[in-house]
Amino acid sequence: MTNPMTNTTTFASKKLLGLILVSVTLGASLSACFPVIVGGAMVGSLVATDRRTAGTQLEDERIGMRGASLIRTNIGDRVHVNINSYNRRVLLTGEVPSQQDLQLVEQLVSRVENVQAVVNELAVLGSPSMTQRSGDALTTGRVKAGLIDARDLSANAFKVVTERGTVYLMGRVTQRESERATEIARATSGVQKVVRVFEIISEEELRALLPKPAANEAKASPAKQVRLPNGSLV
């Protein structure tokens, strides 16, 4: 017998992959792309609260925008840098033309207010082709779809970034979740390597972060009694 929950989950993962495919198609049709990219959230009905506070999520967006602004001002468009901030931990991926530029990008982003750590995964290489970027976007979509299909994980707890076939996993997760997500990513088509950039929390911390079930304040009303013609109550 077909499990309706499995069908629903699989549909959600296929919907996400479809959104990624549309994004890649639209991106490929553009004549140019911006050299500094700030990581964003999932769109539409798949957007959900994650394990950061609302204030921290806004702070992560500000870190990305401020970092991108500093790079544009001080380096210009000769670099291709992706900035992804999660809980004030910044992941830098992309390509730069020299070791000096690689170090300068890290220094600039490290100066942004409230940045707690920078993981520098920049490579001294030429800019990737549109085909490579499209392939990375598809790989990201496949990994996200796999996380959605996993019943023992909350897909919204993870941020997935792919660069030249290497998948970077970010988020506030337990060791158990870290191992499970890594297993899923490694088994995904197109993934050459998996790098974990997690903030590891305990199972107790995870339980404290999970939403509490709403208390049912509605009291059951007492059953009405009806008096029969013979005078008895039922």
LOTORLUM-666433 format. One record per residue (C-alpha): residue number from 1; residue in three letters; x, z, y. Coordinates in nm, 4 decimals, decimal comma. Layout:
# LOTORLUM-666433
KEGU  kollum  loti         X         Z         Y
KEGU     NUM   ala         X         Z         Y
...
***
This chain:
# LOTORLUM-666433
KEGU  kollum  loti         X         Z         Y
KEGU       1   met    0,0000    0,0000    0,0000
KEGU       2   thr    0,1331   -0,0868    0,3457
KEGU       3   asn    0,2242    0,2129    0,5587
KEGU       4   pro    0,0626    0,1699    0,9065
KEGU       5   met    0,3283    0,3928    1,0640
KEGU       6   thr    0,6050    0,1674    0,9325
KEGU       7   asn    0,4251   -0,1387    1,0680
KEGU       8   thr    0,3873    0,0243    1,4100
KEGU       9   thr    0,7534    0,1269    1,4240
KEGU      10   thr    0,8757   -0,2128    1,3110
KEGU      11   phe    0,6537   -0,3799    1,5723
KEGU      12   ala    0,8062   -0,1577    1,8439
KEGU      13   ser    1,1588   -0,2471    1,7377
KEGU      14   lys    1,0730   -0,6178    1,7273
KEGU      15   lys    0,9151   -0,5879    2,0726
KEGU      16   leu    1,2358   -0,4352    2,2076
KEGU      17   leu    1,4485   -0,7082    2,0519
KEGU      18   gly    1,2111   -0,9638    2,2019
KEGU      19   leu    1,2606   -0,8121    2,5473
KEGU      20   ile    1,6367   -0,8344    2,5018
KEGU      21   leu    1,6085   -1,1998    2,3977
KEGU      22   val    1,4007   -1,2793    2,7069
KEGU      23   ser    1,6537   -1,0995    2,9290
KEGU      24   val    1,9420   -1,2928    2,7755
KEGU      25   thr    1,7585   -1,6232    2,8205
KEGU      26   leu    1,6841   -1,5481    3,1846
KEGU      27   gly    2,0400   -1,4306    3,2449
KEGU      28   ala    2,1852   -1,7459    3,0936
KEGU      29   ser    1,9768   -1,9586    3,3294
KEGU      30   leu    2,1281   -1,8020    3,6421
KEGU      31   ser    2,4061   -1,9899    3,8178
KEGU      32   ala    2,6146   -1,6738    3,8731
KEGU      33   cys    2,6191   -1,3080    3,7855
KEGU      34   phe    2,7243   -1,0012    3,9805
KEGU      35   pro    3,0714   -0,8762    3,8767
KEGU      36   val    2,9912   -0,5038    3,8829
KEGU      37   ile    2,7031   -0,3983    3,6598
KEGU      38   val    2,5327   -0,0594    3,6651
KEGU      39   gly    2,3695    0,0437    3,3382
KEGU      40   gly    1,9921    0,0781    3,3564
KEGU      41   ala    1,7107    0,2263    3,1500
KEGU      42   met    1,4792    0,0563    2,9027
KEGU      43   val    1,1729   -0,1022    3,0592
KEGU      44   gly    0,7987   -0,1104    3,0033
KEGU      45   ser    0,6232    0,1075    2,7509
KEGU      46   leu    0,9552    0,1923    2,5856
KEGU      47   val    1,0676    0,3964    2,8864
KEGU      48   ala    1,0449    0,7663    2,8070
KEGU      49   thr    1,1924    1,0932    2,9210
KEGU      50   asp    1,5275    1,1698    2,7642
KEGU      51   arg    1,7297    1,4883    2,7250
KEGU      52   arg    1,8513    1,4890    3,0829
KEGU      53   thr    1,6554    1,6477    3,3621
KEGU      54   ala    1,4870    1,4118    3,6073
KEGU      55   gly    1,7429    1,5187    3,8688
KEGU      56   thr    2,0331    1,4354    3,6390
KEGU      57   gln    1,8875    1,0946    3,5592
KEGU      58   leu    1,8696    1,0171    3,9317
KEGU      59   glu    2,2227    1,1497    3,9767
KEGU      60   asp    2,3477    0,9181    3,7018
KEGU      61   glu    2,1899    0,6212    3,8812
KEGU      62   arg    2,3522    0,7261    4,2099
KEGU      63   ile    2,6912    0,7599    4,0392
KEGU      64   gly    2,6613    0,4052    3,9083
KEGU      65   met    2,5595    0,2595    4,2425
KEGU      66   arg    2,8245    0,4517    4,4366
KEGU      67   gly    3,0946    0,3540    4,1890
KEGU      68   ala    2,9933   -0,0122    4,2092
KEGU      69   ser    3,0028    0,0022    4,5884
KEGU      70   leu    3,3553    0,1481    4,5890
KEGU      71   ile    3,4792   -0,1194    4,3498
KEGU      72   arg    3,3291   -0,4004    4,5595
KEGU      73   thr    3,4794   -0,2582    4,8785
KEGU      74   asn    3,8278   -0,1881    4,7444
KEGU      75   ile    3,8785   -0,4560    4,4782
KEGU      76   gly    3,6238   -0,7295    4,5381
KEGU      77   asp    3,4900   -0,9663    4,2754
KEGU      78   arg    3,8042   -1,0242    4,0694
KEGU      79   val    3,6953   -0,7632    3,8156
KEGU      80   his    3,4010   -0,7459    3,5765
KEGU      81   val    3,3107   -0,3783    3,5369
KEGU      82   asn    3,0097   -0,2183    3,3679
KEGU      83   ile    2,9361    0,1365    3,4827
KEGU      84   asn    2,7204    0,3571    3,2604
KEGU      85   ser    2,6724    0,7224    3,3505
KEGU      86   tyr    2,5005    0,9699    3,1194
KEGU      87   asn    2,4776    1,3361    3,2185
KEGU      88   arg    2,7535    1,2711    3,4758
KEGU      89   arg    2,9924    1,1350    3,2083
KEGU      90   val    3,0897    0,7795    3,3030
KEGU      91   leu    3,1752    0,4987    3,0626
KEGU      92   leu    3,3661    0,2039    3,2096
KEGU      93   thr    3,3654   -0,1229    3,0147
KEGU      94   gly    3,4475   -0,4797    3,1052
KEGU      95   glu    3,7525   -0,6805    3,2021
KEGU      96   val    4,0124   -0,6611    3,4789
KEGU      97   pro    4,3061   -0,8954    3,5527
KEGU      98   ser    4,5814   -0,6315    3,5564
KEGU      99   gln    4,6795   -0,2810    3,4501
KEGU     100   gln    4,6909   -0,1828    3,8174
KEGU     101   asp    4,3272   -0,2850    3,8603
KEGU     102   leu    4,2344   -0,0936    3,5457
KEGU     103   gln    4,3834    0,2259    3,6868
KEGU     104   leu    4,2407    0,1662    4,0333
KEGU     105   val    3,8856    0,1258    3,8996
KEGU     106   glu    3,9136    0,4572    3,7143
KEGU     107   gln    4,0514    0,6324    4,0222
KEGU     108   leu    3,7726    0,5004    4,2431
KEGU     109   val    3,4928    0,6008    4,0045
KEGU     110   ser    3,6528    0,9421    3,9464
KEGU     111   arg    3,6186    1,0109    4,3187
KEGU     112   val    3,2419    0,9695    4,3143
KEGU     113   glu    3,0645    1,2983    4,3783
KEGU     114   asn    2,9459    1,4895    4,0699
KEGU     115   val    3,1352    1,2749    3,8165
KEGU     116   gln    3,2491    1,5154    3,5453
KEGU     117   ala    3,4453    1,2781    3,3210
KEGU     118   val    3,5422    0,9121    3,2978
KEGU     119   val    3,5926    0,7262    2,9702
KEGU     120   asn    3,7915    0,4157    3,0586
KEGU     121   glu    3,7370    0,1341    2,8055
KEGU     122   leu    3,8312   -0,1498    3,0411
KEGU     123   ala    4,0455   -0,4309    2,9002
KEGU     124   val    4,3071   -0,6431    3,0748
KEGU     125   leu    4,1505   -0,9766    2,9878
KEGU     126   gly    3,9807   -1,2759    3,1407
KEGU     127   ser    3,6074   -1,2564    3,2033
KEGU     128   pro    3,3978   -1,3173    2,8910
KEGU     129   ser    3,1928   -1,6326    2,8499
KEGU     130   met    2,8162   -1,6349    2,8879
KEGU     131   thr    2,7968   -1,6841    2,5113
KEGU     132   gln    2,9933   -1,3627    2,4531
KEGU     133   arg    2,7775   -1,1686    2,6970
KEGU     134   ser    2,4606   -1,3002    2,5378
KEGU     135   gly    2,5918   -1,2031    2,1939
KEGU     136   asp    2,6681   -0,8512    2,3164
KEGU     137   ala    2,3172   -0,8198    2,4620
KEGU     138   leu    2,1654   -0,9259    2,1303
KEGU     139   thr    2,3821   -0,6753    1,9447
KEGU     140   thr    2,2650   -0,3992    2,1791
KEGU     141   gly    1,9049   -0,4993    2,1101
KEGU     142   arg    1,9590   -0,4897    1,7344
KEGU     143   val    2,1182   -0,1450    1,7486
KEGU     144   lys    1,8342   -0,0100    1,9642
KEGU     145   ala    1,5811   -0,1581    1,7240
KEGU     146   gly    1,7580    0,0163    1,4357
KEGU     147   leu    1,7446    0,3490    1,6192
KEGU     148   ile    1,3718    0,3016    1,6826
KEGU     149   asp    1,3114    0,2297    1,3140
KEGU     150   ala    1,4964    0,5471    1,2077
KEGU     151   arg    1,2310    0,8151    1,1562
KEGU     152   asp    1,4853    1,0971    1,1685
KEGU     153   leu    1,6103    1,0076    1,5186
KEGU     154   ser    1,4676    0,9970    1,8696
KEGU     155   ala    1,5735    0,6564    2,0024
KEGU     156   asn    1,5258    0,7728    2,3623
KEGU     157   ala    1,8141    1,0176    2,3179
KEGU     158   phe    2,0658    0,7326    2,2968
KEGU     159   lys    2,2145    0,4844    2,5398
KEGU     160   val    2,3718    0,1778    2,3766
KEGU     161   val    2,6383   -0,0371    2,5447
KEGU     162   thr    2,8079   -0,3352    2,3794
KEGU     163   glu    3,1285   -0,5008    2,4985
KEGU     164   arg    3,3038   -0,7775    2,3034
KEGU     165   gly    3,1415   -0,6647    1,9790
KEGU     166   thr    3,2260   -0,2959    2,0266
KEGU     167   val    2,9219   -0,0701    2,0485
KEGU     168   tyr    2,9423    0,2451    2,2593
KEGU     169   leu    2,6881    0,5194    2,1899
KEGU     170   met    2,6081    0,7722    2,4640
KEGU     171   gly    2,3717    1,0685    2,4804
KEGU     172   arg    2,3247    1,4416    2,4268
KEGU     173   val    2,2883    1,4691    2,0508
KEGU     174   thr    2,3630    1,6965    1,7582
KEGU     175   gln    2,6400    1,6245    1,5106
KEGU     176   arg    2,3754    1,5225    1,2590
KEGU     177   glu    2,2233    1,2729    1,5042
KEGU     178   ser    2,5673    1,1437    1,5967
KEGU     179   glu    2,6556    1,0655    1,2362
KEGU     180   arg    2,3183    0,9050    1,1649
KEGU     181   ala    2,3249    0,6827    1,4760
KEGU     182   thr    2,6819    0,5773    1,3991
KEGU     183   glu    2,5776    0,4819    1,0468
KEGU     184   ile    2,2944    0,2663    1,1835
KEGU     185   ala    2,5160    0,0974    1,4418
KEGU     186   arg    2,7920    0,0186    1,1922
KEGU     187   ala    2,5405   -0,1484    0,9605
KEGU     188   thr    2,4039   -0,3702    1,2398
KEGU     189   ser    2,4816   -0,7410    1,2478
KEGU     190   gly    2,7348   -0,8340    1,5160
KEGU     191   val    2,8927   -0,4885    1,5457
KEGU     192   gln    3,2695   -0,4923    1,5042
KEGU     193   lys    3,3428   -0,1331    1,6036
KEGU     194   val    3,1524    0,1807    1,7078
KEGU     195   val    3,2813    0,4234    1,9723
KEGU     196   arg    3,1000    0,7527    2,0241
KEGU     197   val    3,0843    0,8878    2,3794
KEGU     198   phe    2,8442    1,1683    2,2947
KEGU     199   glu    2,7954    1,5126    2,4372
KEGU     200   ile    2,7464    1,7169    2,1206
KEGU     201   ile    2,4875    1,9949    2,1312
KEGU     202   ser    2,3789    2,2436    1,8664
KEGU     203   glu    2,0565    2,2254    1,6678
KEGU     204   glu    1,9405    2,5337    1,8597
KEGU     205   glu    2,0014    2,3569    2,1915
KEGU     206   leu    1,8110    2,0575    2,0609
KEGU     207   arg    1,5097    2,2702    1,9690
KEGU     208   ala    1,5131    2,4170    2,3205
KEGU     209   leu    1,5116    2,0648    2,4697
KEGU     210   leu    1,2213    1,9380    2,2621
KEGU     211   pro    0,8800    1,9468    2,4336
KEGU     212   lys    0,6691    2,2432    2,3330
KEGU     213   pro    0,3292    2,1663    2,1793
KEGU     214   ala    0,0530    2,2187    2,4327
KEGU     215   ala   -0,1373    2,5385    2,3727
KEGU     216   asn   -0,5023    2,4821    2,2900
KEGU     217   glu   -0,6723    2,6886    2,5538
KEGU     218   ala   -1,0193    2,5721    2,4659
KEGU     219   lys   -1,1930    2,8460    2,2732
KEGU     220   ala   -1,4282    2,7462    1,9970
KEGU     221   ser   -1,7777    2,8254    2,1104
KEGU     222   pro   -1,9742    3,0509    1,8755
KEGU     223   ala   -2,2212    2,8755    1,6493
KEGU     224   lys   -2,5728    2,8651    1,7863
KEGU     225   gln   -2,8298    3,0554    1,5940
KEGU     226   val   -3,1714    2,9034    1,5471
KEGU     227   arg   -3,4792    3,1152    1,4802
KEGU     228   leu   -3,7039    2,9711    1,2147
KEGU     229   pro   -4,0845    3,0043    1,2266
KEGU     230   asn   -4,0637    3,2891    0,9749
KEGU     231   gly   -3,8479    3,4843    1,2196
KEGU     232   ser   -3,5163    3,4516    1,0345
KEGU     233   leu   -3,1985    3,3352    1,2059
KEGU     234   val   -2,9763    3,0559    1,0719
***
